[in-house]
């Protein structure tokens, strides 16, 4: 089937525009990918505009989208064999995202595609409310680098004190009592995913500017440098492990998306009330887009009744 975008975007894309179906014919009805009929397919995966298929012989075929996620040259709109480092490997599992592809044997995982945070930052341009956000969070924009170190998968740079400085590659967000803490700790069991000093610093939704001592849990100074320092231990390891990444799990970054607690309180008012009275129009998504356009957001939700029951036992005082 098609990627679902053809009829929904303001500037509609024609069906199968990237060759993501791997075949010709009517795109809105199921159709066989004829060039793979000679193979026994054991695993398939679909990204936004590309697909992968592994065979019983351990081979991998890709089609659609760009060469970066296909892992090969040649015709993009039809399945083609991915070779290179995968040649001769007994592949059993595949996965595909918007900008990446994964394939795994019983003991090894192979990844290729785009380091999208570099692409996102390189193509970033200021939004119409950029100056407002800089004025509201000057501690953030004073420390953000103009360029990141391309040798690392995680967004890191040099020049701020000794060693390497890093910001999170991902943030696990959602609603409290939806399993964000549990998922975060499970993720950091992986040797390439490094934990922050504080799992949930809530910098973006609780740490005000000007910084207020004790106003948030990001560190003693409660400013952006304190937030960066939460990833200093991870940065020390990333220096010698360029494929490693770090992240955090401040769930309220999601629930504060409407701006109610963006950078905490301003005086005795929630930020949104203060901003409204000041005639400003900015929000949590606007600030994150401006400061961290590469950030991966993992959203955790839960059955409302189960979540409410859990929250009742967690928050009640007596």
HELIX and SHEET records of a PDB file:
HELIX    1   1 UNK A   34  UNK A   36  5                                   3    
HELIX    2   2 UNK A   67  UNK A   70  1                                   4    
HELIX    3   3 UNK A   84  UNK A   86  5                                   3    
HELIX    4   4 UNK A  116  UNK A  122  1                                   7    
HELIX    5   5 UNK A  130  UNK A  136  1                                   7    
HELIX    6   6 UNK A  138  UNK A  143  1                                   6    
HELIX    7   7 UNK A  180  UNK A  187  1                                   8    
HELIX    8   8 UNK A  203  UNK A  206  1                                   4    
HELIX    9   9 UNK A  224  UNK A  229  1                                   6    
HELIX   10  10 UNK A  232  UNK A  238  1                                   7    
HELIX   11  11 UNK A  252  UNK A  255  1                                   4    
HELIX   12  12 UNK A  271  UNK A  277  1                                   7    
HELIX   13  13 UNK A  284  UNK A  291  1                                   8    
HELIX   14  14 UNK A  304  UNK A  315  1                                  12    
SHEET    1   A 4 UNK A  41  UNK A  46  0                                        
SHEET    2   A 4 UNK A  50  UNK A  55 -1                                        
SHEET    3   A 4 UNK A  60  UNK A  64 -1                                        
SHEET    4   A 4 UNK A  80  UNK A  81 -1                                        
SHEET    1   B 3 UNK A  93  UNK A  96  0                                        
SHEET    2   B 3 UNK A 100  UNK A 104 -1                                        
SHEET    3   B 3 UNK A 109  UNK A 113 -1                                        
SHEET    1   C 2 UNK A 156  UNK A 158  0                                        
SHEET    2   C 2 UNK A 164  UNK A 166 -1                                        
SHEET    1   D 4 UNK A 193  UNK A 194  0                                        
SHEET    2   D 4 UNK A 245  UNK A 248  1                                        
SHEET    3   D 4 UNK A 170  UNK A 174  1                                        
SHEET    4   D 4 UNK A 296  UNK A 300  1                                        
SHEET    1   E 2 UNK A 265  UNK A 266  0                                        
SHEET    2   E 2 UNK A 269  UNK A 270 -1                                        
END                                                                             
